[in-house]
Amino acid sequence: MHVVQRTVSRRALFVTTCVIVAMASHMKHVLAHDLTPEVARRVAKEAFAAYRVRYAKYRPTMTWVDEDRAELSFTAKGITLRGSCELIPGAVVCDLRVPVIFRPFKAKAVEIVERELAHWSERVARGEVA
């Protein structure tokens, strides 16, 4: 029996990565809430701190570029996804650059984000987030 072994060159890997990035599209979603801007900021920071621990294997990062906008990233299946969240009065606008390979999971991702927003809004209502 003869086994053929293929080696992927760095150039081929680079080209493949460029194609995946070029084929990415933006997944923009607006999530309405009834929080004040100050409470929305605190909730966003507290929620992300919890996610950073809970989902550490995905290496989530959040960098605030101003008081209402944060740049986000996480890694899944070896691909780093990047995006942003912006706090506007009465809503959070999430914009994530999603490679084609992950598009089938868009509906599930939106469902999870909406469920988490509801969870954190309920925590605010119960007084668990100041």
C-alpha positions as CSV (number, residue, x, y, z in Angstrom):
1,M,0.0,0.0,0.0
2,H,1.3,3.4,-1.0
3,V,0.4,6.4,1.1
4,V,0.5,9.8,-0.5
5,Q,1.2,12.6,1.9
6,R,0.6,16.3,1.0
7,T,2.2,19.2,2.5
8,V,0.5,22.6,2.4
9,S,2.9,25.4,1.6
10,R,2.9,28.6,3.6
11,R,1.9,30.4,0.4
12,A,-1.1,28.1,-0.2
13,L,-2.2,28.6,3.5
14,F,-1.8,32.4,3.1
15,V,-3.9,32.4,-0.1
16,T,-6.6,30.2,1.5
17,T,-6.7,32.6,4.5
18,C,-7.0,35.6,2.2
19,V,-9.9,34.0,0.3
20,I,-11.7,33.1,3.6
21,V,-11.3,36.7,4.8
22,A,-12.4,38.2,1.5
23,M,-15.5,36.0,1.4
24,A,-16.5,37.2,4.9
25,S,-19.6,39.2,5.3
26,H,-20.9,41.4,8.0
27,M,-23.5,40.1,10.4
28,K,-25.1,43.2,11.9
29,H,-27.8,42.9,14.5
30,V,-29.6,45.5,16.6
31,L,-30.8,44.4,20.1
32,A,-33.3,46.7,21.8
33,H,-33.2,47.2,25.6
34,D,-34.7,49.5,28.2
35,L,-31.6,50.3,30.1
36,T,-30.1,53.7,30.7
37,P,-26.8,54.3,28.8
38,E,-24.8,54.1,32.1
39,V,-26.4,50.8,33.1
40,A,-26.0,49.4,29.6
41,R,-22.2,50.1,29.8
42,R,-21.9,48.4,33.2
43,V,-23.9,45.4,32.0
44,A,-21.8,45.1,28.8
45,K,-18.6,45.2,30.8
46,E,-19.8,42.7,33.5
47,A,-21.3,40.3,30.9
48,F,-18.1,40.3,28.9
49,A,-16.0,39.7,32.0
50,A,-18.2,36.6,32.7
51,Y,-17.9,35.4,29.1
52,R,-14.1,35.9,29.2
53,V,-14.0,33.3,32.0
54,R,-16.8,31.0,30.7
55,Y,-15.5,30.9,27.1
56,A,-11.8,31.2,27.8
57,K,-10.9,28.6,25.2
58,Y,-12.1,31.0,22.5
59,R,-9.8,33.7,23.6
60,P,-12.4,36.5,23.7
61,T,-11.2,40.1,23.8
62,M,-13.0,43.4,24.2
63,T,-11.3,46.8,23.8
64,W,-13.3,49.9,24.4
65,V,-12.4,52.5,21.8
66,D,-14.7,55.1,23.4
67,E,-17.4,55.0,26.1
68,D,-20.0,53.6,23.7
69,R,-18.0,51.4,21.3
70,A,-16.0,48.3,21.8
71,E,-14.0,46.2,19.4
72,L,-14.4,42.4,19.9
73,S,-12.7,39.2,18.8
74,F,-12.7,35.5,19.5
75,T,-11.3,32.4,17.9
76,A,-13.3,29.4,16.8
77,K,-12.1,26.5,14.7
78,G,-8.7,28.3,14.3
79,I,-10.3,31.4,12.7
80,T,-10.4,34.7,14.5
81,L,-13.6,36.6,14.2
82,R,-13.6,40.3,14.8
83,G,-16.4,42.8,15.2
84,S,-17.8,45.6,17.3
85,C,-20.6,46.5,19.6
86,E,-21.9,50.0,19.9
87,L,-24.2,51.2,22.7
88,I,-26.8,53.6,21.4
89,P,-29.9,54.8,23.4
90,G,-32.2,51.9,23.8
91,A,-30.2,49.4,21.8
92,V,-26.9,47.6,21.3
93,V,-25.6,47.3,17.7
94,C,-23.4,44.3,17.1
95,D,-21.5,44.0,13.9
96,L,-19.4,40.9,13.3
97,R,-17.3,40.0,10.2
98,V,-18.4,36.4,9.6
99,P,-16.5,34.1,7.1
100,V,-18.6,32.1,4.7
101,I,-17.9,28.9,6.6
102,F,-19.8,30.2,9.7
103,R,-22.8,31.7,7.9
104,P,-25.0,28.6,8.5
105,F,-24.8,29.4,12.2
106,K,-26.0,33.0,11.9
107,A,-29.5,32.3,13.1
108,K,-28.3,30.3,16.1
109,A,-25.8,33.1,17.0
110,V,-28.5,35.7,16.9
111,E,-30.7,33.5,19.1
112,I,-27.9,33.1,21.7
113,V,-27.1,36.8,21.7
114,E,-30.8,37.7,22.2
115,R,-31.2,35.1,25.0
116,E,-28.1,36.5,26.8
117,L,-29.3,40.1,26.5
118,A,-32.6,39.0,28.1
119,H,-30.7,37.2,30.8
120,W,-28.6,40.2,31.7
121,S,-31.7,42.6,31.5
122,E,-33.5,40.3,34.0
123,R,-30.4,40.5,36.3
124,V,-30.6,44.3,36.2
125,A,-34.4,44.1,37.0
126,R,-33.6,41.9,40.0
127,G,-31.0,44.4,41.2
128,E,-28.1,42.0,40.6
129,V,-26.2,44.6,38.4
130,A,-25.9,48.1,39.8
